[in-house]
Amino acid sequence: MINISLRQLAQWITCEIDDRYLDVMIQGVTIDSRHIEAGQLFIPFNGERVDGHRFSAQALQDGAAATFFDKHSEVTAPSEGPVIYVEDTLQALQQLAAAYLREVDPTVIAVTGSNGKTTTKDMLENVLSANYKVQKTQGNYNNEIGMPLTILALSSDTQVSILEMGMSGFGEIELLSDIARPDFAIITNIGESHMQDLGSRAGIAQAKFEIISGLKTNGRLFYDGDEPLLAELVEGVASLDATAIGTAETNAIQCEVTAHDASGITFILNGKETYQLPVLGAHNMKNAAYAIAVAKALGVDDKTIRQQLQQLELTGMRMQRFTAQNGAVVINDAYNASPTSMKAAIDTLTQMAGRKILVFGDVLELGPQSTTLHAEVGRYLADKAIDVLFTYGEASEALNKAGAPYVRQAKHFDSKDQLIETLSAMLESEDVVLVKGSRGMKLEEVVEALITV
């Protein structure tokens, strides 16, 4: 983590500090005044409900080495202790993170996309950690506050930094990319998330493509070559070193699943390189291909890549396989959802043996097109050999109605408890249940109920 004097900090960012405090050392940063650790720099923000500057004095009393303070704040600044006056505390945080990242100077890999960001990030860490000291974004620290905090937590000897970049509107990824200055950028895919803010898939593609804004002069982009919207954007930047990855023959790196079962998938790249992945879902093949491509660019040999992928463990609630008390297979993919990832989940379940039961919750943040997009997922069940479709929430009722003709049994639930009760009563040992929905639906509660009954 960052460990510098305020003298050095003053050389990195625009600020005002009393000369008496220039030799004070800070170790780490925090934005939470309730959990101050000795020596940290406290960074307050003027939030919608609470102005964090109110807690700066207490933070210093509780052991913080120093505090940022907006010079225009209406709150009275602490009368004692190292106060670092800045024009804007968020911008100062971002400026400090950018400077510290230059100081550590790791290879920076930026990852964005509508789906698969975290899985790709996990795979990158997995294949690169055999050769490098790697640190990645933890949890959902992927926005204008979270990413700078991730950077400031880097060890000084970090060799590779994997930074996940999320967004809800235009300009956000551009900002993150400009802070990170990535050596490699990855756009996993374009889905429908944030449709209500960006208006269309074309808008989403444009927002994700902002990741090239801070790309170093010799930086490289790896992107979903099966997505025409991205291909069009790439073609518009003549100087961009971009590699298309996907299933179509036109891709520079073509992927194809050759085998799949309950333990994972086997796939081939460009018709000659075979890899095994202990993760369910053919869609994860493309995520792995991004990781393989970057690893090769960084000199990791093929044998090491294969060995590392075979030991892969993903962040929780992403195609996690569990066994219910009666022996049924339960797949927890409840971390998040989009119409695109729901279709991928349907494909995954179709490939598995046993009675196939889908439990879908609402996809949130789809805006006015929500009903249409949910129904489109339902119609995708045609010819997919799914036996049971259970849905929960408001928007997913349209999914249930559209999908009902293509399954043996379909039922929509307004109560999660009733869904759990119905599913538990009917579950048999040969069943396979796949559970998926947006984070706000908390469908992991269904999984927990099935495996602890």
GIRA-V468936 format. One record per helix or strand of 3 or more residues. SS is the DSSP state (2 for helix, 1 for strand). FROM is the first residue (numbers start at 0). LEN is the number of residues. If there is no record, write none. Layout:
ss->[SS	SS]
from->[FROM	FROM]
len->[LEN	LEN]
//
This chain:
ss->[1	2	2	1	2	2	1	1	2	1	2	1	2	1	2	1	2	2	1	2	1	1	1	1	2	2	1	1	2	1	2	1	2	1	2	1	2	2]
from->[2	5	18	24	32	51	65	82	88	106	116	133	145	159	171	183	194	200	219	227	241	252	263	272	283	301	319	328	338	355	366	387	395	408	415	431	438	443]
len->[3	7	3	3	3	10	5	4	16	6	12	3	7	5	9	4	4	12	5	8	5	9	6	5	14	9	4	4	12	6	13	5	11	5	11	5	3	9]
//
